[in-house]
Amino acid sequence: MFMTPQSIKAETAYKLERTKREFRTTSRRARAAQAERPEPGLARPADRYTTAA
């Protein structure tokens, strides 16, 4: 394959777009995974077991 200035620019642009796309999907997956996890410490005291019964 011949390396011309145009092919180098095209390859660089392709890699940049691919990196941007990968970054967007990664952050979107991370946000979705974070939204699925419940926040700790939100249980009401009435929902917890007590020794007095």
N, C-alpha and C positions, 0 to 999 in steps of 0.2 A: 504494500500500500504506500502510495506517495504521500509525503507529509508536506502539504502546501499551507501557506498562511490561512487560506480559506478553510481548509479541513481542520486545522488546529483551532480556529475560532469557532467552528461549528461544534467540534467535540467539547470544547470548553463550555459553550452555551448549553449543550445537552447535559453535561455533568452538573452544571449549576441548577438547571431546572429540575433534574432528578433529585438533587440534594434538597431543594426547596420542597418538592412534593413529599419526599420521605420525612422531612421534618414536620410537615403539616399532619401527615397521617399518624406519626408517632405521638405528637402532642394531643391529637384528637383521641387516640386510644388511651392515653394516660388519663385524660379528663374523664372518659367514659368509665374506666376502671375505678377511678377515685369516686365517681358519683355512685357506683354500685355499693361501695363499702359504707355501712352505717357509721355514724360518728359515735365514738365511745362516750359513755357517761350520760346518756340521755334517758336512761331508765328512771321512771318515777319511783319514789320510795315506797309507794303502795304496791308496786309490782314485785318488790323484792320479798324473799322469804324472811320471816321473823321467827325468833325463838318463842315469843309469847303467842299462845293460841288457846 
